[in-house]
Amino acid sequence: MVQSTTKNFLVLVIGLTVNISAYVGMLDLESSINISHNLGTISLSITYGCGLLMSLFATPLLLCNIGSKWTLILGEIGFAAFTLANFYPGLATLIPGAIIGSMGESFIWPAGLLYVTCLFEHNSHTRDEDADQISEVKNIWISRYYGVIKSCVIWGNVISYGVLYGFKQHQQSNVTQSFTDCGSNFCSAEGTNTSSYVPKNKESLYILLGSYAVLQLFSIALHVFALKPLFQSTTLPEGASKPSISSIIISSLRSNAYHLSSLDQILMTPICFYYGFLISYSLTDFTRAFVSCTLGVEQVGLILIVYGALNTIVLVILGCLGYGVTERKRRRREKNHLPEEERIIAN
């Protein structure tokens, strides 16, 4: 049973790492390679906007009816569709691709976390440990899950940098490049030279998109055939009727309203806004105005590899600190439950 748990966890993490790495690499280039008419930033805005609506209405319905495995796979299909839409960028392809891609933003994150939670709850009865110890083990694996997923920023941009920079034509130019319209002075690329934003060698871009698409199709196939569906806590007993669509949606809205009005969520709201501003800035203005405009689109991957590496290192350090604090609390709690004689010996 433990081997089955580990196997399913590895299949989940490997598939998601491959798929999200390709998606993140695509997101980081989107505002640069589709700078014409701001198609890149428009498609990103639609992806996150539609993802918000789908998270409120579609995600609860799918999790309750088809489970976390197939909800996860639908999200991966959405990410793959977004990548395929970039082979022929235009309003007729990127806008529908962004809408379908929003399935990934709204389905993958809750479905993946739910799968990991159910995976260990389903097998917790095999452990000879108390509830607190089982909860700590589950939290450790959830932190490992997010730690590996967070490293996708590195792997997706390694592929991007390797392909685009490898195909770049390294030629000496006598033309002095001006950076007056870059950085904080960047406003719009309309009427300007877009050679810094779009790779001159179109084959390199198609090879990169093809590589991303193959990786995403591989992850979908891996989860379809190798990931075991789990019986979740929402599974109804035999003979019970399924809740209606309206009751699921109403329950979801009530839960969201409760969380939004809770003190914990109110205190976390500034962090949520900060993270949203950070994502919107790093995916649009930073990559386009500060990196592509000055160094060329081929260097976007390298800059974000450094960002992802530092992000992962800090994540590991904070995880170790958090585990150390939790372990100290657990030992203190166990010591308080010891008889007086044993407590004196332990001290």
N, C-alpha and C positions, 0 to 999 in steps of 0.2 A: 504493500500500500504506500509506503514511504517512497519507494522507487518510482511508483506511478505518479505521485505528487511532484517529485523532482523532475520527472520527464515532461509532464504537462507544463510545469513552470518554465522549463528551458525552451520548450517549443513555443510557448507564448512570447517569451522575451526575445528569442532569436528572430521570430517572424516580425514582431513589432519593431525591433531595432532596424531590421532591413528596410521595412516599409517607411517608417518615419524618417530614417536617414535620407532616403530619396526625396521624401516630401519636404523636409527642412532645407535640403540643398536647393530644391526648386524654389521654395519661398524666398530664400536669400537672394536669388538672382532675378526674381520676378519683376521688381520695379526697375531694373536696369535693362534687361533684354527686351522688355515690352514697354519701353519708355515712350514710344510714339502714342500720342493722344492720351497719355497716362493710363494706358490699358492695364499695366501691371498693378498700379495702386488701386485702380477701380476694381479689378478682380479680387484683390486681397480684401478690400472693404466688403465686397459682396460675400466672400467666403466667411468672414467672421460675423457679419450681420445675420446671414441666413443660419449660421451655426447657432447663434443665440436663440432664434425662433425654434429650430429643430430640437435644441436641448430642452426647451420648455414643453413641447408637445409630442414630437416624434420619438425621442429617446425613451421616455417612460413606457410608451406603448410597445416598443420593440423589445425592451428588456423583460417586460411582463409576459410577452407572447412567444417570442422566439428564443429568448435566453441571451446570455452574454456572448457566447461563441459566435452566433450568426449575426448579432448586432455588431460585433467587432469586425467581422468579415465584410459586412456592408460598408462600414467606415473605411476599410482598406480599399475597397473598390472605388469609393469616392476619391480617395487620394490618388489612385491610379488614373482615374478619369481626368483629374486636374492636370496631371503630368502629360497625358496624351493630348489634351486641348492645346498645349503649348507647341506642338509640332506645326500647327498652322494658326498662329495667333491672330485674332480678330474679334470684333464684337460678337459675331455669330458663333464663335467657338469658346472664347475665354469666359463669357458671361455664363452660358450653361455649364461649362466646366467648373466655374467657381461655385455655382449653386450646388452641383453634385459633390464637389470637393468639400463643401460645408458639412456633408454627412460624416466625413472623417473627423472634423473638429468636434462635432457633437456626439458621435457614437463611440469613437475609439477610447477616449479618456475615461468615461464612466464604465464602459464595458470591460476594459482591461483591469481596472481597479476592482470591479465587482467579481471578475473571474478569479483574481488572486485571493480575495477575501473568501469566496465560496470554496476555493480549492483547499484552503487550510481549515475552514469550518467543517467541511465534509469529512476530513480525515483527522479531526482533533480527537475523536473518540479512541483512536489507536494509541494516544500518548498517555503515559502514566504520570501526568503532571496536573497541577491545579489550574484553575481558570486564568489566574494572573500570569503564570508561566507560559501557557498556550497563547495568550494575548501578546506577550512580549515577543515570542517566536514569530507570530504572524506579523507584528509590526516591523520586525527585522527584515523579513522577506519583502514586505511592501516597500521598505526603504531601499532594499537592493533593487527591486523592480524599477522604482523611479530613478535610482542612480544610473542604471544601465540605459534607460530610455533617455535620460538627460544627455548622455554621451553621443546621442544621434547627431547633435550639432557638429561634432568633430568628424564623424564618418561621412556624413553627407557632403561636407565641404572638402574633405580629402579627395573625394571623387571629382567634385567640381573643379578644384584647383589642378588636379593631375591632368584632367582632360583638356580644359581650356588653356592652361599655361603650356601644356605639352604641344598643342597645335598652334600656339601663337607664333607669328612670323617676327623673329627678332632681327629687326633691321635698324640701321643707324639713320636717323632723320635729322636734317638740318633745320627743320621748322621748330621754332621756339614755341612751346605749348604754354598757353595762358590759363591760369587757374582763377581768373577774376570772377568767373561765373560759377565757381564750385563752392562747396562748404556752405557757410551761412548766407552767401550771396546767390545760391542756387534758387531759381524760381520755376522755370519751365524749360523743357528741352525743345519746344517748338521753334523751328527756324534755326536751330543750332546744329552743329556737327555731332552726330550720335555715334561716331566711330569708337568712342571710349566706352560706350554702354553696350553695344551689340558686337559680338565677336566677328572680326572680318572674315574668318574662315567659317562659313556656315556649316561645313561638315562637322566641325568640332561640337557645335551646339546640338546637331542631330545625334551625334554619337553619345553625348552626355544625356540627352533626353531618352534615347534608346536604352542606355544603361540603367537609368532610373526606372523606366517602365518595366524592364526585365526583372529588376530586384523586387518591385512591387508585385508583379504577377507571381514571382516565386513565393513571396510571403503569403499571398492569398492561397495558393495551392498548398503550402505547408500547413496552414491553419485549417483548411477544408478537410484534408486527409489525415493529419497527424494530431490535431488538437481535440481532446476528448470533451464532449459536452457534459456539463455538470448539472446535477440537480440542485437548484438554488432554493434559498429559504422562501422564495415567492411561489414555489411549486404548490399547487392546490392539492388537497387530499382527494381521494377517489370519490366521485359522486358529487363533488362541489362544483358549482357553476362559476365560470370565469367572470371577472368583473367587466363591465361594459367599457367601451372606449371613453364615453363621457365621464364615467366615474374615475377612470385612471387619470384623465386630464385634470379633472377637478381636484383630485387628491394631490397631483403634482403641483398645481398652482397653490394649493393651501400650504403644502410643505415649503415651497419657495417663499410664500408670504411670511410664514412663521420664521424661517431662517433670516429673511431680510430684516425682520423686526426684533430679532434676538440681540442681546447685548454683545455676544461674541462676534456675530456677523457685522454689527455696526462698527466695532473696534477694528475688524479686519478690512473694512471697506476702503480706507485710504491705501492699504497695501495692494488691494485688487486694482484700484485706479492707477496706482503707480506702475504696476506690472503691465497693465494695458497700454499706458503711455510708452513704456519701455519697448514693448513688442512692436507697436505701431511705428515708433521712431527708428528702431533698428532694422525693420524690414523694408522701410521706404527711404526716408531721408538719409540715414547713415550710409547704407550700402550704395545708394545712387549718387548722392551729392558729395559725400566725403571720400568714398573709396573708388567707385567706378569713374567719377569725373576726374580724379587726380591720378590714380594709378592704373586705371583700366579695369574692365569687368573681370579679367582673368585673375586679379588679385583679391577679389571678394572672398573667395574660398579660404585663402591664406589668413586674412585678417580674422575671419570668423572661426577658423581653427584655433587660433590663440584665445579668442573669447570663450569658445567651448571648453578648451583645456583648463583655463583658469576657473571657469564655472564648475567643472567637474571636481577639481581639486578642492575648492572651497566646500562643495557639497559633501565630499568624503570627510573633510575635517569636522564640519558641523555634525555629520552623522556619528562620528566617533565620540565627539563631545556629548551629544545627546544620549548615546548608548552608555557612556560612562556615568552620566548623571542618573539615568534610569537604574543602572546596576547598583549604584550606591544607595538609592532609595530602597531597592529590593532587599539588599543586605541589612539595612537599618530596620526594615519592616520585619524581616525574619528574626533579627536579634531581639526585637521587642516582644516577640511571641515566645521566646525561650524562657524556661523556668529561671528563677533567680540565681540558682547555683551555676547553671550552664552559662548564664549571661555574664557572671563574674569571670568564669574561665575564658569565655570568648573575648572579653575585654583585656 
